[in-house]
Amino acid sequence: MTRIVVLANSKRPEGQCVAGIDLATGQWVRIITRQGDGIPSFRCFFDGNFLALCDILQVDLTRPRRVAQFQKENQVLVNWNWKIIGHMPPSDLRPFVRDASPILHNHADRVAPTELEALPTDRWISLELIHPRKLSFGRNRFDDHRWIASFEDKAGVAYSLRVTDPIVAGRLEEGESICPDCLLTVSLTKPWTHDAKEKAPLCYKLAAAVITLA
């Protein structure tokens, strides 16, 4: 069984994107079903409580037969005999922070598949835990019900990424302020386009989790 500290439980079209650090190896793991999809939301409740950031999850996993496109962290859930066995204080997450620039391959909010195809598979990275500088939140100017996290990386490069952390998005929607002293889990999507006839698919960076330190 694998013990994972949960560093993302965000919404995706087919369920939840659950990811975290394997405490035995220090490596990222994104949990997927045998169909390659996200985790059904109802499976993320344990004794009536929704799987939370920093929960320690014990889970039975296996590696897929082939590496998922650009997401080498993906591992397949063997069964639903998973359970929460503890909780980690956010302050204990600092050893897992990657304080670097750029974040996930480049300084943009998206990555072209051709850029990733030019790399060997072992250099694909689709998850990072960062400590952002000058973090702030605002509404998406194209959709008032979506939120954007704006921040700078170690080198002072600015990013603006869509927030998919459902808890923080709900708090922002209620008018609550979020302390800027946070860690962010940044996740890279599979190649996607809303209109294949007009635009080529791209891999988008998301603020998949906001973990308050203060």
N, C-alpha and C positions, 0 to 999 in steps of 0.2 A: 504493500500500500504506500502511496505517496502522500506526504504532508505538504500542503501548499498554503502559504499566507495569501489571502485573496486581495489583489490590488486592482481588480476591475470586475464589476458586475453591471454592465451597461446594456442599454437596449440596442438590439439589431433587428432587422426585418423578420427573422425567423425565430426570435426568442431573445435570450440573454447571451452576451459575450462575457464569459467567466474566465479570468486569467489571474496568474499570480506567480510567485517565486517558489520553486521546489526547495524546501528548507534543507534537504540533504545535499543538493548540488549547487544551489545558488543560481540556477538557471530559470529563465522564464518558461511558463507553460500556459498555453491557451487550451481550455478543455472544449472538445467538440464531440458530437454524437457520431455514431457509425456512418450516418448519412452525410457527415461533414458539415452539419448545421450547428446553429447555436443551441443553447440549453433551453428547453421549454420553461417559461417563467414559473409555472406551478411547481416545478421540481426544485426551485430555489428557496422553498419555505421549509424550515426545520422547526418543528414544535410551534408552528404559527408565526415564527419570526423569519423575515426575509434575509437571505445570505448577505452579510454586511462586509464592507471593506475592513481589512485587518483580521477577519475571522481566519482561523487555521482549519483548513478542510482536509480531512483524510479521505482519499479517493483512490480507486483502482483504475489505473491507466495503462494503455499500451500505445506504442508508436504506430502511426499509419504506414501502410505498405509503401507509399511514396510521399515525399515531402510536398505539402500543400503549396500552391503557387505563392511564393514570396513570404509565406508564413511558416517558417521552419519550427516555430515554437509549438505548433498544434500537436496535441496528443488526444487519443480517442478514449472516451469513457467506456470502460468494460461493463459496468453494471451500475445500478442506482443505490448500491449499498455504501453511500457516502454519508459522512457526518461531520459536524463541527466538533472539534476537540479542544478548542482554546481560542484565545484572542491575543493579538500582538499589539502593544502600545505603538502608536505612530512614530514615536521618537526612536524606536528600535529598527525602523526601516532605513535609516541613513546608510548603512553599508550597501544597500541595494541601489542607491541613487547613482545614476550615470551623469556626472556633471561635465558635459561636453558640448561641442558645437561642430557640425550641425546636429540637429535632432532628427533621427530616422532618415539618414542618407543625404538630405539636402536642406537648404534654408527656406524652402517654400512650404505651402500647406498641403502639397500633393506631390506624388512621385510618378513619373511615367514608367509603365512596365518595361520599356526599352532600357531605361536606366538600370533597373534591377536585373534584367536578363543579361546584362553585360558583366554582372558580378558572379563569382562562384556561389553555389548554394549556401555554403557555410557562412557567408557574409550577409545573407539576408537577415534583416532585423525588422520586426514589426511591432515590438513592444519596448518601451523605455520608461523608467521611473526617473523623473527630473525634479529639481528644485528651482522653479522659475523665478526670474527677477521681474519686478514691477507688474505683478499679476493683477488683472482687473477683469470684470465680467460685464458684458453688455448684450443687448438683444441683437439677434441677427437682422440686418436691415432688409433681408428678403423674406423673413418669416418671423413675426413678432412672438411666436411661441417657441422659438429656438434661441439658445444662448451661445455666446461666443466667449472663449477665454483668450485674452490678449496678454502677452508676456514677452520677455526677452530671455535669450539663452546666455550662456557664460560669456560669449563674445559680444553681447549686446545686440544680436540679430533679433528682430521682432517677428513674432508669429501671431496669427489669429486662427484659432481652431474651434470647431463646433464642439459643444459640451454634450456628451451622451451619458454622463452620470445622472441617473434618474432622480436620485435623492437631492443632489445639489441643484439640478434644474428645477425641481419642485420648490425648493427653498427660495431660489431666485424669483420664481414666478409669484411667490407669496410676498415678495418685497423684502426678503431678509438679506442682510449683508453677509458676505462670506469673507472671513479673515484672509488677507493675502498671503499669510505665512503658511503655505500649503506645499504639498508634493502633488505632482500630476503624473498620472499614468497616460502616456501618449501611445495610441494604437494606430496601426496602419491597416486600412481595409484591403480586401481583395480588389482587383481591378473592377471598376464600376462606371457606368454612364447612364444618365436618364434618357438618352436618345442616341442609340447606336448609329443611326443614319446621319446624325449631325456632328457628334463628338466621339472621339476615341475614348475607350475606358482609361481611367486613371486610378491610382491608389491614393486615398485621402487620409490625412492625419486627423485623429480625433482626440479630444480631451476626454478619455474614457472614465477617468476617476479623479476626484479632487479629494485629497486627504489632508485635513487640517492638522497642523502641528501645534498651534498655540491653544 
